[in-house]
Amino acid sequence: MTAGLTFRDATDADVDDLVALIESAYRGDSSRAGWTTEADILEGQRTDPDGVLQVIKSPDSRLLTVEQDGRIVACCQLEHRGTHAYFGMFAVSPQLQGGGLGKVIIAEAERTVREEWGATEMHMTVISVRNDLIAWYERRGYRRTGRMTPFPYGDERFGVPQRDDLQFELLVKALA
């Protein structure tokens, strides 16, 4: 499943494909084909073209895009924040989830920020009720910090919550 992968930075021309990928991995019925769906806790959009373009254009950020056979199959945001990097906007095509592709991508993301930016830690935030997803990151060496930030209730750019207990937890991994 991981043969023939190409890693590159996203361009403006990728925005529509990336929005479609991210939405398919997290929202709506199509996301139920994979295991990373948030369809039961959030409705509405996960991102939009402006949000993706903002990541692509930011001087401290890059949107690592993964292609297989000329088709975008995954992506993740990497943001340089001094001694650490932020990992976000991680999406793998639902049809390809569960086959090891995510492990390969996160390892490449960690290598990239360590070698290119000298980052000593990777940070990310995960919705705290996403126990399966948090467990997956813990198996990759991330640790829960207990540091929570509120979910942006009322801002539909981040989705329409289906429950009232959502918050983000900071996960951190030291990069050797």
C-alpha positions in Angstrom: 0.0 0.0 0.0 2.9 2.4 0.6 4.7 1.6 -2.6 5.2 4.4 -5.1 4.5 7.3 -2.7 5.6 10.8 -3.6 5.9 13.5 -0.9 5.8 17.2 -2.0 4.6 20.5 -0.8 1.1 21.5 -1.8 0.5 24.2 -4.4 -2.4 26.5 -5.1 -3.5 24.1 -7.8 -4.0 21.3 -5.2 -6.5 23.2 -3.0 -9.8 21.7 -4.3 -8.4 18.1 -4.2 -7.0 18.7 -0.7 -10.3 20.0 0.6 -12.1 17.0 -0.9 -9.6 14.6 0.7 -9.8 16.2 4.1 -13.6 16.3 4.1 -13.8 12.7 2.9 -11.6 11.6 5.8 -13.5 13.3 8.6 -17.0 14.3 7.6 -20.1 12.7 6.1 -20.9 9.2 5.0 -17.8 8.9 2.9 -15.7 9.2 6.0 -17.3 6.1 7.5 -15.2 4.0 5.1 -12.2 4.7 7.3 -11.7 4.8 11.0 -10.8 8.5 11.5 -14.3 9.8 10.9 -15.7 12.5 13.1 -19.1 12.2 11.6 -20.7 11.2 14.9 -19.4 14.1 16.9 -19.2 16.9 14.2 -21.3 17.8 11.2 -20.6 20.5 8.6 -17.2 21.2 7.2 -13.8 20.3 8.5 -12.0 22.9 6.3 -12.5 25.0 3.3 -10.5 26.3 0.4 -9.5 29.5 2.2 -8.2 27.5 5.2 -6.1 25.2 3.0 -4.7 28.0 1.0 -3.8 29.9 4.1 -1.6 26.9 5.2 0.0 26.7 1.8 0.8 30.4 1.7 2.0 30.8 5.3 5.8 31.3 5.5 6.1 29.2 8.6 3.9 26.3 7.4 3.8 23.7 4.7 1.2 21.3 3.6 2.9 18.0 3.0 1.0 16.3 0.2 1.3 12.6 -0.5 0.6 11.2 -4.0 0.3 7.6 -5.2 0.0 7.0 -9.0 -0.4 10.7 -9.6 -3.4 11.0 -7.2 -3.4 12.9 -3.8 -4.0 10.2 -1.2 -3.0 12.0 2.0 -1.7 15.3 3.5 -0.6 16.9 6.7 0.2 20.4 7.9 3.6 21.1 9.4 4.1 24.5 11.1 7.5 25.7 12.4 7.1 27.1 15.9 10.6 27.6 17.1 12.0 24.5 18.8 8.9 22.5 18.1 6.7 21.9 15.1 2.9 21.6 14.9 1.3 18.7 13.1 -2.2 19.1 11.9 -4.7 18.8 9.0 -3.7 15.1 8.8 -5.9 13.2 6.3 -5.6 9.8 4.6 -8.1 8.7 2.0 -10.7 6.6 3.8 -10.2 3.7 1.4 -6.5 3.5 2.3 -6.8 3.8 6.1 -5.7 0.9 8.2 -2.9 -0.3 5.9 0.1 1.5 7.3 0.1 4.6 5.2 -0.5 6.9 8.2 2.5 5.5 10.0 4.7 6.2 7.0 3.4 9.8 6.6 3.8 10.7 10.3 7.4 9.3 10.3 8.2 11.4 7.2 6.6 14.5 8.8 8.8 14.0 11.9 11.9 13.4 9.9 11.2 16.5 7.8 10.7 18.9 10.8 13.7 17.5 12.6 16.1 17.7 9.6 14.8 20.9 7.9 13.8 23.0 11.0 15.8 21.4 13.8 12.6 20.8 15.7 13.1 18.8 18.9 9.4 18.1 19.5 6.2 17.6 17.5 3.0 19.0 19.0 -0.6 18.4 17.9 -4.1 18.8 19.3 -6.7 16.1 19.1 -10.4 16.2 20.1 -10.2 14.7 23.6 -13.1 12.2 23.0 -11.3 10.6 20.1 -10.0 7.8 22.2 -9.1 5.4 19.3 -7.2 8.2 17.5 -5.3 9.3 20.6 -4.4 5.6 21.3 -3.0 5.4 17.7 -0.8 8.5 18.3 0.3 7.1 21.7 1.5 4.0 19.8 3.6 6.3 17.7 5.3 7.8 20.7 3.0 10.8 21.5 2.1 11.5 25.0 -1.0 13.1 26.4 -0.3 16.3 28.3 -3.7 16.9 29.9 -3.5 20.5 28.6 -6.9 21.3 27.1 -8.1 24.1 24.9 -11.8 24.8 24.2 -13.5 23.7 21.1 -14.6 26.8 19.1 -18.3 26.3 19.6 -20.3 28.6 17.4 -17.7 28.9 14.6 -19.0 26.6 11.9 -15.7 26.8 10.0 -14.7 24.0 12.4 -17.9 22.0 12.1 -21.2 21.8 13.9 -20.7 19.9 17.2 -23.2 17.1 18.0 -22.2 17.1 21.7 -21.3 19.7 24.4 -18.1 18.1 25.8 -15.6 18.7 23.0 -12.2 20.1 23.7 -8.7 19.7 22.3 -5.9 18.0 24.1 -2.3 18.7 23.4 -0.2 15.7 22.5 3.6 15.9 22.3 6.5 13.7 21.1 10.2 14.3 21.6 12.0 13.9 18.3 15.3 12.1 18.8 
